[in-house]
């Protein structure tokens, strides 16, 4: 396994008196897929937001290539160019075409020439089966197409790591597969991916490392075969038993 691209050491985060992350330790190797699973409210989304510096941590360290990016006053913008994030609710600008949604950040943030940015956008749309939607607006797309555009928008800045926060939770069941296929394609390209997901079968199949969160703790982490087939902690066993009974694994 490659050296750690991202490392978290003793990461803690609270909102008021509510403790959300309680000493998170994890190494995310370059070129691997790490899935965060666990019940709702266990801290998965907050953990991703902390890695992307959307939320400051209260204690601990977040290291990117060995550099502590969580220090107070650290410039978040260069980090967010290296660590992209896709949210569950798409967050596309409704008044902008697909092309303009994708090219906005490369042009305005990175200073990429508009023509070059549009060429890159067209290549990404072709790669993910949306070439014919370049001039469409978000409300003309299905939910699955909107989420694919959101992923393409994140890829347009050529991040080194991509964080995916419950990207199928807002989709109708029949649209989930087309978005998960994009994630599979990204895995084959060697991108480092960290995803919070309730798609247990998908997490089992695609992940190099699975982390089970509960109450802001990582209660189990390991290879997917071990975590899903023979979890060691009682709480992880209970969680996965409920998932199996519900027919989600």
C-alpha contacts under 8 A as a table, 3 or more apart, distances in Angstrom:
res1	aa1	res2	aa2	distance
1	X	29	X	6.77
2	X	29	X	5.41
2	X	30	X	5.67
2	X	31	X	7.48
3	X	29	X	5.50
3	X	30	X	6.42
4	X	7	X	6.33
4	X	27	X	5.67
4	X	28	X	5.28
4	X	29	X	4.05
4	X	30	X	5.97
4	X	65	X	7.05
5	X	27	X	7.61
5	X	28	X	5.76
5	X	29	X	5.15
5	X	30	X	4.90
5	X	63	X	7.96
5	X	64	X	5.88
5	X	65	X	5.17
5	X	66	X	7.77
6	X	27	X	6.03
6	X	28	X	5.10
6	X	29	X	6.91
6	X	30	X	7.93
6	X	62	X	7.11
6	X	63	X	5.45
6	X	64	X	4.74
6	X	65	X	6.31
6	X	66	X	7.63
7	X	25	X	7.46
7	X	26	X	5.76
7	X	27	X	4.47
7	X	28	X	6.13
7	X	61	X	7.89
7	X	62	X	5.82
7	X	63	X	4.99
7	X	64	X	6.77
7	X	66	X	7.72
8	X	11	X	6.28
8	X	24	X	6.46
8	X	25	X	5.03
8	X	26	X	5.18
8	X	27	X	6.48
8	X	60	X	7.51
8	X	61	X	5.75
8	X	62	X	4.67
8	X	63	X	6.35
9	X	23	X	7.35
9	X	24	X	6.25
9	X	25	X	4.69
9	X	26	X	6.92
9	X	60	X	5.47
9	X	61	X	5.09
9	X	62	X	6.55
10	X	22	X	7.63
10	X	23	X	4.09
10	X	24	X	5.02
10	X	25	X	5.57
10	X	59	X	6.95
10	X	60	X	4.52
10	X	61	X	6.67
11	X	21	X	6.74
11	X	22	X	6.76
11	X	23	X	4.73
11	X	24	X	4.77
11	X	25	X	6.90
11	X	57	X	6.77
11	X	58	X	7.48
11	X	59	X	5.60
11	X	60	X	4.28
11	X	61	X	6.11
11	X	62	X	7.45
12	X	19	X	7.86
12	X	20	X	7.48
12	X	21	X	4.76
12	X	22	X	4.91
12	X	23	X	5.13
12	X	24	X	6.80
12	X	57	X	6.03
12	X	58	X	5.49
12	X	59	X	5.09
12	X	60	X	6.36
13	X	19	X	6.20
13	X	20	X	5.59
13	X	21	X	4.86
13	X	22	X	6.92
13	X	56	X	7.80
13	X	57	X	5.15
13	X	58	X	5.15
13	X	59	X	7.13
14	X	17	X	6.62
14	X	18	X	5.43
14	X	19	X	4.13
14	X	20	X	5.23
14	X	21	X	6.79
14	X	58	X	7.11
15	X	18	X	5.20
15	X	19	X	6.39
15	X	20	X	7.13
16	X	19	X	7.78
19	X	22	X	6.82
19	X	216	X	7.39
20	X	42	X	7.34
20	X	43	X	5.66
20	X	46	X	7.52
20	X	215	X	6.94
20	X	216	X	5.06
21	X	24	X	6.63
21	X	43	X	6.10
21	X	46	X	7.81
21	X	47	X	7.34
21	X	215	X	7.50
21	X	216	X	4.06
21	X	217	X	6.47
22	X	215	X	7.85
22	X	216	X	5.11
22	X	217	X	5.59
23	X	60	X	7.54
23	X	216	X	7.81
23	X	217	X	6.75
24	X	216	X	7.72
24	X	217	X	6.31
24	X	218	X	6.52
25	X	218	X	7.79
28	X	32	X	7.19
28	X	34	X	7.00
29	X	32	X	5.75
29	X	192	X	7.58
30	X	191	X	7.74
30	X	192	X	5.56
31	X	187	X	7.87
31	X	190	X	4.93
31	X	191	X	5.10
31	X	192	X	4.30
31	X	193	X	7.51
32	X	187	X	7.63
32	X	190	X	7.26
32	X	191	X	7.10
32	X	192	X	5.05
32	X	193	X	6.37
32	X	207	X	7.59
32	X	208	X	5.97
32	X	209	X	7.89
33	X	187	X	7.07
33	X	192	X	5.98
33	X	193	X	4.71
33	X	194	X	5.88
33	X	195	X	7.77
33	X	206	X	7.01
33	X	207	X	4.93
33	X	208	X	5.28
33	X	209	X	6.60
34	X	193	X	6.25
34	X	194	X	4.78
34	X	195	X	6.37
34	X	207	X	5.60
34	X	208	X	6.03
34	X	209	X	4.83
34	X	210	X	5.76
34	X	211	X	7.46
35	X	194	X	5.87
35	X	195	X	4.93
35	X	196	X	5.89
35	X	197	X	6.95
35	X	203	X	6.02
35	X	207	X	6.10
35	X	209	X	6.44
35	X	210	X	4.87
35	X	211	X	6.19
36	X	44	X	6.19
36	X	194	X	7.48
36	X	195	X	5.98
36	X	196	X	4.60
36	X	197	X	6.41
36	X	210	X	6.13
36	X	211	X	4.98
36	X	212	X	6.06
36	X	213	X	6.94
37	X	44	X	7.22
37	X	196	X	6.10
37	X	197	X	5.85
37	X	198	X	6.47
37	X	200	X	7.76
37	X	210	X	7.32
37	X	211	X	6.19
37	X	212	X	4.96
37	X	213	X	6.16
38	X	42	X	6.24
38	X	44	X	7.67
38	X	198	X	7.70
38	X	212	X	5.27
38	X	213	X	4.95
38	X	214	X	6.04
38	X	239	X	7.27
39	X	42	X	5.68
39	X	213	X	7.50
39	X	214	X	6.70
39	X	239	X	7.51
40	X	43	X	7.87
41	X	44	X	7.50
41	X	214	X	7.98
41	X	215	X	7.41
42	X	213	X	5.63
42	X	214	X	4.60
42	X	215	X	4.85
42	X	216	X	5.35
42	X	217	X	7.74
43	X	46	X	5.25
43	X	47	X	6.01
43	X	213	X	6.90
43	X	214	X	7.36
43	X	215	X	6.97
43	X	216	X	5.13
44	X	47	X	5.20
44	X	48	X	6.55
44	X	196	X	5.83
44	X	213	X	6.98
45	X	48	X	5.17
45	X	49	X	6.24
45	X	165	X	6.11
45	X	166	X	7.97
45	X	196	X	6.60
46	X	49	X	5.00
46	X	50	X	6.12
46	X	55	X	7.60
47	X	50	X	5.15
47	X	51	X	6.36
48	X	51	X	5.13
48	X	52	X	6.34
48	X	163	X	6.59
48	X	165	X	7.21
48	X	194	X	7.95
48	X	196	X	7.86
49	X	52	X	5.10
49	X	53	X	6.11
49	X	54	X	5.06
49	X	55	X	5.70
50	X	53	X	4.82
50	X	54	X	5.78
50	X	55	X	4.79
50	X	56	X	6.15
50	X	57	X	6.50
51	X	54	X	7.67
51	X	62	X	6.83
52	X	55	X	7.70
52	X	79	X	7.28
52	X	80	X	6.20
52	X	83	X	6.35
52	X	84	X	7.50
52	X	85	X	7.28
53	X	56	X	6.10
53	X	70	X	7.27
53	X	76	X	6.22
53	X	79	X	7.92
53	X	80	X	7.74
56	X	70	X	7.10
57	X	60	X	7.33
57	X	70	X	7.05
61	X	68	X	6.13
61	X	69	X	7.69
61	X	70	X	6.00
61	X	71	X	7.72
62	X	67	X	7.97
62	X	68	X	5.50
62	X	69	X	5.87
62	X	70	X	5.46
63	X	66	X	5.07
63	X	67	X	4.95
63	X	68	X	4.37
63	X	69	X	5.88
63	X	70	X	7.55
64	X	67	X	5.19
64	X	68	X	6.50
64	X	69	X	6.57
68	X	71	X	6.28
69	X	74	X	6.17
69	X	76	X	7.88
69	X	79	X	7.70
70	X	74	X	6.72
71	X	74	X	5.58
75	X	78	X	6.68
75	X	79	X	7.41
76	X	79	X	5.18
76	X	80	X	6.24
77	X	80	X	5.16
77	X	81	X	6.48
78	X	81	X	5.18
78	X	82	X	6.67
79	X	82	X	5.17
79	X	83	X	6.01
80	X	83	X	4.82
80	X	84	X	5.89
81	X	84	X	6.47
81	X	157	X	6.43
81	X	158	X	7.67
81	X	159	X	5.90
82	X	158	X	7.45
82	X	159	X	4.37
82	X	160	X	5.13
82	X	161	X	6.41
83	X	159	X	5.42
83	X	160	X	6.03
83	X	161	X	4.73
83	X	162	X	5.73
83	X	163	X	7.18
84	X	154	X	5.55
84	X	155	X	7.30
84	X	159	X	5.62
84	X	160	X	7.77
84	X	161	X	6.19
84	X	162	X	4.74
84	X	163	X	6.07
85	X	154	X	6.44
85	X	162	X	5.65
85	X	163	X	4.55
85	X	164	X	5.92
85	X	165	X	7.58
86	X	90	X	7.24
86	X	150	X	6.50
86	X	151	X	6.09
86	X	154	X	6.70
86	X	162	X	7.62
86	X	163	X	6.23
86	X	164	X	4.98
86	X	165	X	6.15
86	X	167	X	6.98
87	X	90	X	5.79
87	X	91	X	7.22
87	X	164	X	6.44
87	X	165	X	5.12
87	X	166	X	6.95
87	X	167	X	6.00
88	X	147	X	7.99
88	X	165	X	5.83
88	X	166	X	5.25
88	X	167	X	4.29
88	X	168	X	6.59
88	X	169	X	6.32
88	X	170	X	6.27
89	X	147	X	7.93
89	X	167	X	7.55
89	X	170	X	6.51
90	X	146	X	6.44
90	X	147	X	5.47
90	X	150	X	5.61
91	X	150	X	7.41
92	X	101	X	6.64
92	X	138	X	6.93
92	X	146	X	7.68
92	X	150	X	6.74
93	X	96	X	5.56
93	X	101	X	6.48
93	X	138	X	7.56
94	X	97	X	7.73
94	X	137	X	6.60
94	X	138	X	5.63
94	X	139	X	6.91
95	X	137	X	7.14
96	X	99	X	7.89
96	X	100	X	5.69
96	X	101	X	5.94
96	X	137	X	6.27
96	X	138	X	7.78
97	X	100	X	5.15
97	X	101	X	6.13
97	X	134	X	7.12
97	X	135	X	5.37
97	X	136	X	5.41
97	X	137	X	4.53
97	X	138	X	7.04
98	X	101	X	5.13
98	X	102	X	6.30
98	X	133	X	6.80
98	X	134	X	5.30
98	X	135	X	5.88
98	X	136	X	5.75
98	X	137	X	5.83
98	X	138	X	6.83
98	X	149	X	7.06
99	X	102	X	5.28
99	X	103	X	6.17
99	X	118	X	6.88
99	X	121	X	6.54
99	X	122	X	7.78
99	X	134	X	5.17
99	X	135	X	6.22
100	X	103	X	5.14
100	X	104	X	5.74
101	X	104	X	5.62
101	X	153	X	6.82
102	X	105	X	7.11
102	X	106	X	7.96
102	X	121	X	6.29
102	X	149	X	7.51
102	X	150	X	7.95
102	X	152	X	6.85
102	X	153	X	4.38
102	X	154	X	7.87
102	X	156	X	6.56
103	X	106	X	5.52
103	X	107	X	6.06
103	X	114	X	7.41
103	X	117	X	5.57
103	X	118	X	6.32
103	X	121	X	6.71
103	X	153	X	7.41
103	X	156	X	7.23
104	X	107	X	5.49
104	X	108	X	5.95
104	X	109	X	7.89
105	X	108	X	5.25
105	X	109	X	5.12
105	X	110	X	6.88
105	X	157	X	7.18
106	X	109	X	5.57
106	X	110	X	4.89
106	X	111	X	6.31
106	X	112	X	5.50
106	X	117	X	6.56
106	X	156	X	6.75
106	X	157	X	5.68
107	X	110	X	5.77
107	X	111	X	4.75
107	X	112	X	4.62
107	X	113	X	6.25
107	X	114	X	5.98
107	X	117	X	6.79
108	X	111	X	5.57
108	X	112	X	7.58
110	X	157	X	7.80
112	X	116	X	6.83
112	X	117	X	6.24
113	X	116	X	5.30
113	X	117	X	6.16
114	X	117	X	5.00
114	X	118	X	6.12
115	X	118	X	5.12
115	X	119	X	6.24
116	X	119	X	5.08
116	X	120	X	6.24
117	X	120	X	5.09
117	X	121	X	6.11
117	X	156	X	7.95
118	X	121	X	4.92
118	X	122	X	6.12
119	X	122	X	5.13
119	X	123	X	6.28
120	X	123	X	5.07
120	X	124	X	6.27
120	X	156	X	7.13
121	X	124	X	5.15
121	X	125	X	6.09
121	X	152	X	7.75
121	X	156	X	6.77
122	X	125	X	5.08
122	X	126	X	6.10
122	X	131	X	6.53
122	X	134	X	7.20
123	X	126	X	5.13
123	X	127	X	6.12
124	X	127	X	4.91
124	X	128	X	6.28
124	X	152	X	6.38
124	X	156	X	7.79
125	X	128	X	5.32
125	X	129	X	6.05
125	X	130	X	4.72
125	X	131	X	4.77
125	X	133	X	7.91
125	X	134	X	7.37
125	X	149	X	7.81
125	X	152	X	7.23
126	X	129	X	5.21
126	X	130	X	5.75
126	X	131	X	4.57
127	X	130	X	7.73
128	X	131	X	7.91
128	X	148	X	7.53
128	X	182	X	6.85
130	X	133	X	5.39
130	X	134	X	7.27
130	X	145	X	7.69
131	X	134	X	5.97
132	X	135	X	7.80
133	X	136	X	5.02
136	X	140	X	6.30
136	X	141	X	7.52
137	X	140	X	5.46
137	X	141	X	7.10
138	X	141	X	5.38
138	X	146	X	6.29
139	X	142	X	7.74
141	X	144	X	7.90
141	X	145	X	5.67
141	X	146	X	5.96
142	X	145	X	5.12
142	X	146	X	6.17
143	X	146	X	5.05
143	X	147	X	6.22
143	X	170	X	7.81
143	X	171	X	5.94
143	X	172	X	7.70
143	X	175	X	7.24
144	X	147	X	5.18
144	X	148	X	6.24
144	X	171	X	6.57
144	X	175	X	5.23
144	X	176	X	6.82
144	X	178	X	6.65
144	X	179	X	6.16
145	X	148	X	5.03
145	X	149	X	6.22
146	X	149	X	5.07
146	X	150	X	6.22
147	X	150	X	4.87
147	X	151	X	6.28
147	X	167	X	7.23
147	X	179	X	6.97
148	X	151	X	5.07
148	X	152	X	6.21
148	X	179	X	6.15
148	X	182	X	7.36
149	X	152	X	4.92
149	X	153	X	6.02
150	X	153	X	5.03
150	X	154	X	6.40
151	X	154	X	5.14
151	X	155	X	6.27
152	X	155	X	4.90
152	X	156	X	6.07
153	X	156	X	5.18
153	X	157	X	7.59
154	X	157	X	6.31
154	X	158	X	7.63
154	X	159	X	7.53
154	X	162	X	7.79
155	X	158	X	5.11
155	X	159	X	6.28
156	X	159	X	7.94
159	X	162	X	6.69
160	X	191	X	6.84
160	X	192	X	6.76
161	X	191	X	6.51
161	X	192	X	4.85
161	X	193	X	5.91
161	X	194	X	7.78
162	X	191	X	7.50
162	X	192	X	6.37
162	X	193	X	5.03
162	X	194	X	6.43
163	X	193	X	5.98
163	X	194	X	4.89
163	X	195	X	5.76
164	X	167	X	6.06
164	X	193	X	7.49
164	X	194	X	6.22
164	X	195	X	4.52
164	X	196	X	6.31
165	X	195	X	5.88
165	X	196	X	5.09
165	X	197	X	6.99
166	X	169	X	5.49
166	X	195	X	7.19
166	X	196	X	5.39
166	X	197	X	4.91
166	X	198	X	7.12
167	X	170	X	7.26
167	X	179	X	7.99
167	X	197	X	7.56
168	X	171	X	5.36
168	X	176	X	5.72
168	X	179	X	7.18
168	X	180	X	7.96
168	X	197	X	7.95
169	X	198	X	7.83
171	X	175	X	6.10
171	X	176	X	6.20
172	X	175	X	5.52
172	X	176	X	6.76
173	X	176	X	5.42
173	X	177	X	7.94
174	X	177	X	6.78
175	X	178	X	5.85
175	X	179	X	7.10
176	X	179	X	5.51
176	X	180	X	6.32
177	X	180	X	5.08
177	X	181	X	6.09
178	X	181	X	5.17
178	X	182	X	6.76
179	X	182	X	5.26
179	X	183	X	6.80
180	X	183	X	5.05
180	X	184	X	6.33
180	X	202	X	7.85
181	X	184	X	5.00
181	X	185	X	6.27
182	X	185	X	5.07
182	X	186	X	6.29
183	X	186	X	5.01
183	X	187	X	6.26
184	X	187	X	5.09
184	X	188	X	6.47
184	X	206	X	7.11
185	X	188	X	5.21
185	X	189	X	6.45
186	X	189	X	5.05
186	X	190	X	6.68
186	X	191	X	5.96
187	X	190	X	5.29
187	X	191	X	5.81
187	X	192	X	7.57
187	X	193	X	7.47
187	X	206	X	7.85
188	X	191	X	7.71
197	X	200	X	7.29
197	X	203	X	7.37
199	X	202	X	5.42
199	X	203	X	6.22
199	X	248	X	7.44
200	X	203	X	5.00
200	X	204	X	6.13
200	X	248	X	6.44
200	X	249	X	5.67
201	X	204	X	5.11
201	X	205	X	6.24
201	X	248	X	7.05
201	X	249	X	5.11
202	X	205	X	5.13
202	X	206	X	6.03
203	X	206	X	5.47
203	X	207	X	5.56
203	X	210	X	7.50
203	X	224	X	7.69
204	X	207	X	5.96
204	X	210	X	7.81
204	X	224	X	5.19
204	X	225	X	7.13
204	X	228	X	7.17
205	X	224	X	7.65
207	X	210	X	6.43
207	X	223	X	7.80
207	X	224	X	6.53
208	X	223	X	6.16
208	X	224	X	6.90
209	X	221	X	6.96
209	X	222	X	5.46
209	X	223	X	5.03
209	X	224	X	6.22
210	X	221	X	5.48
210	X	222	X	5.59
210	X	223	X	6.14
210	X	224	X	5.65
210	X	227	X	6.97
211	X	218	X	6.30
211	X	219	X	7.67
211	X	220	X	5.79
211	X	221	X	4.27
211	X	222	X	6.79
212	X	218	X	5.61
212	X	219	X	5.77
212	X	220	X	5.11
212	X	221	X	6.18
212	X	236	X	6.86
213	X	216	X	6.29
213	X	217	X	5.45
213	X	218	X	4.48
213	X	219	X	5.80
213	X	220	X	7.33
214	X	217	X	5.42
214	X	218	X	6.54
214	X	219	X	6.54
218	X	221	X	7.01
219	X	233	X	6.85
219	X	235	X	7.54
219	X	236	X	6.88
220	X	227	X	7.20
220	X	231	X	7.28
220	X	232	X	7.26
220	X	233	X	6.72
220	X	236	X	6.78
221	X	227	X	6.77
222	X	226	X	6.50
222	X	227	X	5.95
223	X	226	X	5.44
223	X	227	X	6.21
224	X	227	X	5.11
224	X	228	X	5.85
224	X	229	X	7.99
225	X	228	X	5.57
225	X	229	X	5.68
225	X	230	X	7.68
226	X	229	X	5.32
226	X	230	X	5.16
226	X	231	X	6.34
227	X	230	X	5.71
227	X	231	X	4.69
227	X	232	X	7.71
228	X	231	X	6.23
228	X	240	X	7.12
231	X	234	X	7.81
231	X	236	X	6.16
231	X	237	X	5.72
232	X	236	X	7.29
232	X	237	X	7.25
233	X	236	X	5.34
233	X	237	X	6.29
234	X	237	X	5.00
234	X	238	X	6.24
235	X	238	X	5.10
235	X	239	X	6.25
236	X	239	X	5.08
236	X	240	X	6.12
237	X	240	X	5.31
237	X	241	X	5.98
238	X	241	X	5.15
238	X	242	X	6.37
239	X	242	X	5.35
239	X	243	X	6.43
240	X	243	X	4.86
240	X	244	X	6.15
241	X	244	X	5.12
241	X	245	X	6.15
242	X	245	X	5.06
242	X	246	X	6.15
243	X	246	X	5.15
243	X	247	X	6.46
243	X	248	X	5.48
243	X	249	X	6.35
244	X	247	X	5.08
244	X	248	X	5.79
244	X	249	X	5.27
245	X	248	X	7.67
